[in-house]
């Protein structure tokens, strides 16, 4: 399981993004990061928008609750989900994904 940390504003975790993939899906882990394939290209922030929409759906939160904390222009990112704890995020990931 990846490391998910509690933060006063929500819970944070690392993501390694692969843009321009065949589909948008969690495809495993890379070290301490969740590996995420995105259909969207990394142009004009479209990959970050797709990432936000995907995690909003996965964790049942509004799109505005998903924030790229670091790595906005990088494949390696830190994501914060506002209003959720690390335990809640781990439970959702365990239930829906094998990571």
Residue, then its C-alpha position, 0 to 999 in steps of 0.5 A: x500500500x502507498x503512503x498516505x499522510x494526514x494533513x490539516x487540510x486533508x490527506x496527501x499521497x504521491x502519484x506517478x502519472x503516465x499521460x496519453x495512455x489508452x485509458x484512465x486507470x490506476x495501474x499499480x505502484x511505483x515505490x511510495x507512489x500510486x501509478x496512474x495512467x491518463x488518457x489526457x495529454x500533458x498539454x495546457x493542464x489537461x492531464x491535471x484536470x483529468x487527474x482531478x476528475x478521476x480522483x474526485x470520482x474515486x474518492x466521492x468528493x467534489x472536484x474542488x476537493x482534489x488539489x495538486x500540491x506539488x509537481x503540477x508540470x511533472x509526472x511525479x505529483x503530490x495530491x491532496x484530497x480535502x476533507x478526507x483522512x488517510x485511513x478513509x483514502x486507504x480504505x477506498x483504495x483497498x476496496x476498489x484497487x489492488x495496490 
